[in-house]
Amino acid sequence: MTGFATAQVQAGHSVSSAAIGAIPPIHQTAAYEFASLAEAADLFSLRKPGIIYGRNANPTQQILEERVARLEGGASAVAVASGQAAVAMTLLALAHRGGHIVAARQLYGGTVDLLQETLDDFGIGVTFVDQDDIDAWRTAITPQTRAFFAESIANPIAQVLDIRAVADIAHGAGVPLVIDSTVGTPYLIRPGEHGADFVVHSATKFLAGHGSSLGGVVVDQGTFDFGADATRWPQFTQPYTRFGDLVLWERFGQGQAFAVLVKSKYVHDLGPSISPFNAWQILQGIETLDLRVARQSATALRIAEHLAQHPAVSRVHHPALAGNPWHDLAARYLPRGAPSVFSFDLAGPDDTAFERVAAVVDRLEVFRLVANIGDARSLVAHPASMTHSHFTATQRADAGISLSTIRLSAGLEDPADLLADLDHALAHADVRPDTLET
């Protein structure tokens, strides 16, 4: 079996002659020429595999899909325009019309917006549960439930999900488990090995690693049998009306039918296509994934240990630290190290939280204030006023986010420079009402 590092450099691209480049090319084209009308008809009717138009697929995109599927140990993958699009396409395909999703409360803010508002517009219901309350997952199941959804390591507090326990409940209810593993990365954790059926990534983050290109990928692990309860999954087991009497499950089977549905319906109809250039950029980043993630993980732990001793910091949310509520789960699921995205809380009262956070963040020089993670650069964000600003106070509390929480994404800079930058900024964290400018 090909090793991880070999797959991240070579998977999906084979060189069969000297005329083919050593690295994947950018296929910068919107459309494709067909050899004959008969061939075109076969492609458009799904009788023959291939590319019909750039909205559905592109050769550069296909290399990216195969590479990420290989890294996750999956059967197939679909690459789209962003991580948000990958989550949306996956849940729309699974929930179908009138479906229901059980989701963790501990999620990225943009995902919560999608689940509680936009999916509701589509008639898809969502019940949020505390991801650590295993009984709550079971209690939330309804006859309409079609998927469980959670993050392997939650953004921004770095809670570690007990994937196996949640997967067992999902499978007991006859539904798949979808895991967003953007923070986890396929190098640190492969959710499919612990029972997840679909794995989603914002490829913008660690997979790319350079912060220059948007992209998202969903990997079908090929483990969920939609044919076992055919009446529950008509989108796979009944005729696909736009293609006549074609039944996806009969034609493409386990591990492929989902990808065909997503591309031929949801990407085709809604248009969240990844550009060839962005797919190529992400491929370049993936080639160094393990090297970057290993260094970022080590740097993040060093920073977390330093912050845990700092008088201006009241709490550090890093699962590798002793005493963290998810320390044992991290030891079980993350043997290669904890992710480089975590958060910490400044000491002090809530009524001056924003001012104290601003006093620290605005003085950082090496860390950048950016709404992104997984970059080569070290980044910070203030979830309460940025990525999770749409949350109510109750939702923030349920997600473990306070008004003084600062999210940190460790990059590839010299760790000593990062520590010095934080110490310099934290020296200004003690902001009292009588010292605030008016």
C-alpha positions, 0 to 999 in steps of 0.5 A: 500500500502506498505510504502517506507521503508518497500519495500526497506527492504522486496520487492521481497523476501518472506519467505515461510518456515523455510528453506528459509533464512531471507535475499535474497540468492546469487544464484551463478550459471551460468546455470539451470537444467530443469525438462524435455526436454518439460519444457526446450522447453517451457522456451526457446520459451517463452511459459512458464516464467522462467530462462533459463541461467544466462546471461538472469536472476538469482533469486537474480537479480529478487529480485533486479528487483522487489524491484526497480520496487516497489520503483519506482512504476513501473510494471517491471524492468530489472537489468543489469551490469551497469547504462551505460548498462541500458541506452543503453539497454533501448534506443536500445530497443525503438529506434530500427533500424533507430530511433531518440532520443531527449535528454537533453544536460545536461547529464553525460559525459559517456551518451553523449558519448553513444548517440552521438557516439555509437548510431550513429554507430547503425544508431540511430540519436540523437538531443540534446536540452537545457532541460529548453527550452520546445519549443526546445523539441517540435521542435526537434521531427521528424517522426523517433523520438522514445524516449525523454531522460533526467536526473531528476537531471542533473550530475554534476550541479544539474539542475532540469528537469521539468519532467511533461512539457517534458513528455507532449510534448513526449506523444503529439508526441506519444513517451515515456519519459525515465528518468535517476534518478540516482542522484534523487533516488526513495526516493527523486523523482519518475519520473513516478509520473510526467509522465516518462514512463521508469526510469533508475538507475546506481545502482552502486551509491545511490541504492548500496551506498557502492561503491563496485559493478556495476549495473544498472536497468531500470523500466517500469512504465507500462504507455506507450501503444505501441499498440496505434500506432502499426506500429511505434513499430514493435518490440512489435506489429509484430511477434518476428521472433526468436520465430516464430509468437509470438507477445510480445504485445499480449503475455505479454502486457503493463508493461511486453513486454518491459522487455521481449524484453530487456532480450530476445534480447538485454541482451541475444545478447549483454551480459551485465548481472549483476552478482548474487553477485553484485545484492546481494550487491546492495540489501543490500544497498537498505535496508538503502536507505532512511536513507542514502539519507536523511542524505546525502541530509541534509549534502549537503545542509549544505555544499552548504550554507557554500560554498556560503559564501566562498570567494574562491568560485564564484558560488554554483550549488545547487537547494535548495539555494535561487537564484538558477535557478532551485530553484522553480522546486526543491521545486515542485519536491523534497519536501523531499530535494535536492540531495547530488550531486552538484557542485561549481566553484572556483573564478579566471581566466580560464587560471589557472583553472586546477592549482587552482582546483588541489591545492584544490582537492589534499589537501583534506583529508576527501573527496576522489578524485573518479569518482563516486557518491552516495557513503557512502564516500564523493567524489569530481571530476573535470568534465572538466578533468574527467567525462566530459573530452570528451566535447567540450568547447561549450558542457561544456558551454551548460551543465553549466560546467566551467574549475573551476567546482568541483563536490561534492557528500556528504557522511555519514561522520561528516559534521563538518569534511567535512566543515573543510576539504573544508576550509583547501583545499580552503585556497590554491585556490588562485593560480596565474601564478607567484606562479606556480611551473615550 
